[in-house]
Each structure stands twice: as C-alpha cells, then as structure tokens.
C-alpha cells in the first residue's frame, strides 16, 4: 500500500499555496472516505486548515504530521524558514527601503538608482512571505515521509477501536499556527485536561537514514517507553536516541508541551558528539525516501499502542 501512496503523492509535492493545499486535503479526505473513516477540517479559516481523521475526543493516541511546505528559497533560509521568515520579511523591507532612501538623500544625482534596493527589498519580502510563491519541486522527506506514515497506519490500522486519531497539521512552517490552534481547541473543549489524557506522536522527516531521534519538551515517561520499544527491534539495523528539546527547535510538538508527546525524526547519521546532520532533514534535493523506514516506524507505533491497550485491558 505504501508504494501506491508514494506514487499518488508525486502529484502533491508542493503544498504551499491555497490551491495546492486544497488539492492535498481533497486527496486525504477521499482516501479516508475509501477506508470508511470520518474526516473534518479545523479550523475552517485561512490561518490554518488541519485535516482530522477519526474522533479526537475519544482517541487516546493522536498521530500527527505537518503537511505544509515552504516556498523555494536559498537553502540557508529554507532550512530555517519556520522561525526566521518573519524576521527576514521585515529585514528585506527595512534594509531595502533604508538603502534606497540613503541613496536618494545623499546621492541626489543618482536618485533613480535608489529605487533598485527598494524594489529588491520588496521582491525579497514577497518571495519570503510567499505572496510571489516559487514552490518546491520535491518534498519527499520533509514531510511527505510523515504523511506516508499516517496514510500507512490509516490503511492498515484505521482508528483501532477509536483509540487512534490522525491529524495532518497545516502551517507548521508559518509559526506553528496549525498546531497552536488545534491545541487551544482541544483544551477549550476539555479534550485535554490532565497530562495523561492523550499521547501525541509527531512524525517529521523520517524518510532518510537509520538513526531515529525521539524529541520532547520537559520530562515525560512516554519517550522512555517508546525508546524501549524501538530498541526491541535493534536487529533491523536502526538506532534510536533521545533528544531533549534544545529550545531552538520550532516544531509542532511545542504546542502540546504540557501533555505527553514525542516527536520522531530520522537522521542519516549521528555525530559522535551527539549532534545531528541537518542536511538529511532539509536536503537540497528532496526527491526520495527509504520506504522501509515508513514500514518500520508504522510497525513500532502499532506495537506501542497495541501493547498499551492490551495491558490496560488485562489490569
């Protein structure tokens, strides 16, 4: 099944403009409908449109992946787009405007040239903000791999007696807008009261590499239990490390930091000093993934949920 989804998603690699996102949401909702799973879009406004599959209220496990992609930009910006785009938008306008004004004021004979930095600054703003979008051609690892994991679980696992819900999160790369509004809704509607009410998985860039990292914010037993299960399958050639949030990450799990959560990412290699190679997370040409990673991660998550459900039944 993963191969079929892989081929389908070839046509949804860019998910940045409203039209691209709408087409992707239609695709996910159709696949869920084919599996007899209910879906909804929340919120129904432009700030973000999360796709919810299953019943968030009854679910004890919520498996999430962001589906939006940034515009195509210089790699140094693209790799840090989630937390620097607003600053760069402002800098483009301020620097372009300031330089243009200085030329016009102090070099009146070159007055017309002052428009060049102003126009370039405006163009930079429009590109970085996505108002003039030049979208990415490929997004297989970031984060089509997360989407594939959810689709694979949905097709093989459905919602497991309403214990599981899936959320395709919008606007991760625009300041975590989708996850923030989702968390607020769940708290306001008392779907989340105590830390242990639900467990959240955030699947992000898991298509390349053999070294999984489980990230979290604040201490939680959840990540240790999940790590033990990863280690159960160490003979398959995968490694796993715990990676406590270093307060520079901008990821959707931060919106749920008060609750049990784990963010799962995969790396091509882990340095001896504990660092992580970023080029595998935001590769320059993101045009492939290792499908066995998706199968492996699907198996681990299913095993984790089924084991906990069985244990709760036998107690």
C-alpha positions as CSV (number, residue, x, y, z in Angstrom):
1,X,0.0,0.0,0.0
2,X,2.8,2.4,0.8
3,X,4.0,2.2,-2.8
4,X,0.6,3.3,-4.1
5,X,0.5,6.3,-1.7
6,X,4.1,7.1,-2.7
7,X,3.1,7.3,-6.3
8,X,-0.1,9.3,-5.5
9,X,1.9,11.9,-3.6
10,X,4.1,12.5,-6.6
11,X,1.4,14.9,-7.6
12,X,1.2,16.7,-4.3
13,X,4.9,17.6,-3.6
14,X,4.3,21.3,-3.3
15,X,1.8,22.1,-0.5
16,X,2.2,25.9,-0.1
17,X,-0.4,27.8,-2.0
18,X,-4.1,27.7,-1.1
19,X,-4.8,25.8,-4.2
20,X,-2.1,23.2,-3.6
21,X,-3.2,22.7,0.0
22,X,-6.8,22.4,-1.1
23,X,-6.0,19.7,-3.6
24,X,-4.0,17.8,-1.0
25,X,-6.8,18.0,1.6
26,X,-9.3,16.6,-1.0
27,X,-6.9,13.7,-1.7
28,X,-6.6,12.8,2.1
29,X,-10.3,13.1,2.7
30,X,-11.0,10.8,-0.3
31,X,-8.5,8.2,1.0
32,X,-10.1,8.4,4.4
33,X,-13.6,8.1,2.9
34,X,-12.4,5.0,1.0
35,X,-11.4,3.5,4.3
36,X,-14.8,4.4,5.9
37,X,-13.1,6.9,8.2
38,X,-14.7,10.2,9.1
39,X,-12.8,13.4,8.5
40,X,-13.1,17.1,9.3
41,X,-11.2,20.3,8.7
42,X,-10.3,22.5,11.6
43,X,-10.4,25.4,11.7
44,X,-12.4,26.5,8.6
45,X,-10.4,29.6,8.1
46,X,-7.3,30.8,6.3
47,X,-5.0,30.8,9.3
48,X,-4.6,27.0,9.1
49,X,-6.7,24.1,7.9
50,X,-5.8,20.9,9.8
51,X,-7.2,17.6,8.5
52,X,-8.6,15.4,11.3
53,X,-9.2,11.7,10.7
54,X,-11.1,9.9,13.4
55,X,-12.5,11.1,16.7
56,X,-10.2,13.4,18.6
57,X,-12.4,13.3,21.7
58,X,-12.3,9.5,22.2
59,X,-8.8,8.9,20.9
60,X,-6.1,8.1,23.4
61,X,-3.4,8.4,20.8
62,X,-3.1,11.2,18.3
63,X,-0.6,10.7,15.5
64,X,0.3,13.9,13.7
65,X,2.4,15.1,10.7
66,X,2.6,18.6,9.2
67,X,1.7,18.7,5.5
68,X,2.6,22.3,4.5
69,X,5.8,23.0,2.6
70,X,7.8,26.3,2.5
71,X,8.4,28.2,-0.8
72,X,11.6,27.5,-2.7
73,X,14.2,29.8,-1.3
74,X,18.0,29.9,-0.8
75,X,18.8,26.8,1.3
76,X,20.1,28.8,4.3
77,X,16.6,30.4,4.5
78,X,14.6,27.4,3.7
79,X,16.2,25.2,6.4
80,X,15.3,27.8,9.0
81,X,12.1,29.1,7.4
82,X,9.8,28.2,10.3
83,X,11.4,30.5,12.8
84,X,13.1,33.2,10.7
85,X,10.7,34.1,7.9
86,X,9.0,36.9,9.8
87,X,12.4,38.5,10.7
88,X,13.6,38.1,7.1
89,X,10.5,39.7,5.7
90,X,11.0,42.7,8.0
91,X,14.7,42.9,7.2
92,X,14.1,42.8,3.4
93,X,11.7,45.8,3.6
94,X,13.8,47.8,6.2
95,X,17.2,47.3,4.5
96,X,15.9,47.8,1.0
97,X,14.0,50.9,2.0
98,X,16.8,52.3,4.1
99,X,19.5,51.8,1.5
100,X,17.2,53.3,-1.2
101,X,16.5,56.3,1.0
102,X,20.1,56.9,1.7
103,X,21.0,56.9,-2.0
104,X,18.2,59.3,-2.8
105,X,19.1,61.7,0.1
106,X,22.9,61.7,0.0
107,X,23.4,61.0,-3.7
108,X,20.7,63.1,-5.4
109,X,22.4,62.8,-8.8
110,X,21.8,59.0,-8.5
111,X,18.3,59.4,-7.3
112,X,16.8,56.9,-9.7
113,X,19.2,54.2,-8.5
114,X,17.7,54.4,-5.1
115,X,14.7,52.6,-6.4
116,X,16.8,49.5,-7.1
117,X,17.3,48.4,-3.5
118,X,13.7,49.4,-2.7
119,X,12.4,47.1,-5.4
120,X,14.8,44.3,-4.4
121,X,13.8,44.6,-0.8
122,X,10.1,44.4,-1.8
123,X,10.8,41.4,-4.0
124,X,12.6,39.7,-1.2
125,X,9.7,40.3,1.1
126,X,7.2,39.0,-1.5
127,X,9.3,35.8,-2.1
128,X,10.0,35.1,1.6
129,X,6.4,35.7,2.6
130,X,5.2,33.5,-0.3
131,X,3.0,36.2,-1.8
132,X,5.0,35.5,-5.0
133,X,5.5,31.8,-4.4
134,X,8.1,29.8,-6.2
135,X,7.2,26.4,-4.8
136,X,9.4,23.4,-4.1
137,X,9.6,20.7,-6.7
138,X,10.1,17.9,-4.2
139,X,9.3,17.4,-0.5
140,X,9.6,13.6,-0.1
141,X,11.5,13.7,3.2
142,X,10.1,17.0,4.6
143,X,7.4,16.0,5.2
144,X,5.8,13.6,2.7
145,X,7.5,10.9,4.7
146,X,5.4,11.9,7.7
147,X,2.3,11.9,5.6
148,X,3.1,8.5,4.3
149,X,3.5,7.1,7.8
150,X,0.0,8.4,8.7
151,X,-1.5,7.0,5.5
152,X,0.2,3.7,6.0
153,X,-1.2,3.5,9.6
154,X,-4.7,4.5,8.4
155,X,-4.9,1.9,5.7
156,X,-3.6,-1.0,7.8
157,X,-4.8,0.1,11.2
158,X,-7.7,2.5,10.7
159,X,-8.6,4.0,14.1
160,X,-8.2,0.9,16.2
161,X,-11.5,0.9,18.1
162,X,-11.5,4.7,18.2
163,X,-8.3,4.7,20.2
164,X,-6.4,6.5,17.5
165,X,-6.9,9.7,15.6
166,X,-4.7,11.2,12.9
167,X,-4.1,14.9,12.3
168,X,-2.4,16.4,9.2
169,X,-1.2,19.7,10.5
170,X,-1.2,22.9,8.5
171,X,1.2,25.9,8.7
172,X,4.0,24.4,10.7
173,X,6.3,26.5,8.7
174,X,4.3,29.6,9.4
175,X,5.0,29.7,13.2
176,X,3.2,26.5,14.2
177,X,-0.2,28.1,13.5
178,X,-1.9,24.8,12.8
179,X,-0.8,23.0,16.0
180,X,-1.4,26.0,18.2
181,X,-5.0,26.4,17.1
182,X,-5.5,22.7,17.4
183,X,-4.1,22.6,21.0
184,X,-6.3,25.6,22.0
185,X,-9.4,23.9,20.6
186,X,-8.7,20.6,22.4
187,X,-8.1,22.4,25.7
188,X,-11.1,24.7,25.4
189,X,-13.4,21.7,24.6
190,X,-11.9,19.8,27.5
191,X,-10.5,17.0,25.3
192,X,-7.3,17.7,27.2
193,X,-7.4,18.2,31.0
194,X,-4.6,16.3,32.5
195,X,-1.1,15.5,31.1
196,X,-2.0,11.8,30.7
197,X,-5.3,12.2,28.8
198,X,-3.8,11.5,25.4
199,X,-0.4,10.7,23.9
200,X,0.7,12.6,20.9
201,X,3.1,11.4,18.2
202,X,4.6,14.0,15.8
203,X,6.1,12.3,12.7
204,X,8.5,14.6,10.9
205,X,11.2,13.9,8.2
206,X,11.5,10.1,8.8
207,X,12.3,9.0,5.2
208,X,16.1,9.1,5.2
209,X,18.6,7.5,7.5
210,X,18.9,4.7,10.1
211,X,19.2,6.8,13.2
212,X,15.9,7.8,14.8
213,X,15.7,10.6,17.4
214,X,12.8,11.0,19.8
215,X,12.5,14.6,20.9
216,X,10.4,16.1,23.6
217,X,9.9,19.1,25.8
218,X,10.0,18.6,29.5
219,X,10.3,15.2,31.3
220,X,7.9,12.5,30.3
221,X,7.9,8.7,30.7
222,X,6.3,8.5,27.3
223,X,9.6,8.9,25.4
224,X,11.4,6.3,27.5
225,X,8.7,3.7,26.9
226,X,8.8,4.5,23.2
227,X,12.6,4.2,23.1
228,X,12.5,0.8,24.8
229,X,10.2,-0.4,22.0
230,X,12.5,0.9,19.3
231,X,15.4,-0.9,20.9
232,X,13.3,-4.1,20.8
233,X,13.9,-4.1,17.0
234,X,17.6,-3.2,17.0
235,X,18.4,-6.2,14.9
236,X,16.7,-4.5,12.0
237,X,19.7,-2.1,11.8
238,X,18.0,1.0,13.2
239,X,19.3,3.0,16.2
240,X,17.4,5.4,18.4
241,X,18.4,8.3,20.6
242,X,16.6,10.6,23.0
243,X,17.0,14.2,22.0
244,X,15.6,16.6,24.6
245,X,14.4,19.9,23.2
246,X,17.2,22.4,23.0
247,X,14.8,25.4,22.9
248,X,15.9,26.3,19.4
249,X,13.7,23.8,17.6
250,X,10.4,25.1,16.1
251,X,8.2,22.0,15.8
252,X,4.6,21.3,16.3
253,X,5.1,19.3,19.5
254,X,5.9,22.5,21.3
255,X,2.2,23.4,21.1
256,X,1.5,20.3,23.2
257,X,4.4,20.6,25.6
258,X,2.1,20.4,28.6
259,X,0.9,16.9,27.6
260,X,2.5,13.6,26.9
261,X,4.2,13.9,23.5
262,X,7.1,12.6,21.4
263,X,8.5,13.9,18.1
264,X,10.0,11.2,15.9
265,X,12.6,12.2,13.3
266,X,15.2,10.1,11.4
267,X,18.8,11.1,10.5
268,X,21.2,9.7,8.0
269,X,24.0,9.8,10.6
270,X,24.5,10.9,14.2
271,X,27.8,12.5,15.1
272,X,29.9,11.1,17.9
273,X,29.4,14.3,19.9
274,X,25.6,13.9,19.8
275,X,24.9,16.4,17.1
276,X,22.6,15.7,14.2
277,X,23.2,16.3,10.5
278,X,20.7,18.8,9.2
279,X,21.3,18.1,5.5
280,X,19.2,14.9,5.8
281,X,16.3,16.8,7.4
282,X,16.3,19.6,4.8
283,X,18.1,18.0,1.8
284,X,19.0,20.3,-1.1
285,X,17.2,18.0,-3.5
286,X,14.4,16.3,-1.5
287,X,13.5,13.7,-4.2
288,X,13.4,10.3,-2.5
289,X,12.9,8.4,0.8
290,X,13.6,5.0,2.0
291,X,10.3,3.2,2.1
292,X,11.4,0.6,4.6
293,X,11.7,3.5,7.2
294,X,7.9,4.0,6.9
295,X,7.2,0.3,7.3
296,X,9.5,0.1,10.3
297,X,8.0,3.2,12.0
298,X,4.5,2.0,11.3
299,X,5.3,-1.3,13.0
300,X,6.8,0.4,16.1
301,X,3.8,2.7,16.6
302,X,1.3,-0.1,16.2
303,X,3.2,-2.3,18.6
304,X,3.4,0.5,21.2
305,X,-0.4,1.2,21.0
306,X,-1.5,-2.4,20.9
307,X,0.8,-3.3,23.8
308,X,-0.6,-0.5,26.0
309,X,-4.2,-1.3,25.1
310,X,-3.7,-5.0,25.9
311,X,-2.0,-4.1,29.2
312,X,-4.9,-1.8,30.2
313,X,-7.4,-4.5,29.4
314,X,-5.7,-7.1,31.5
315,X,-5.3,-4.9,34.5
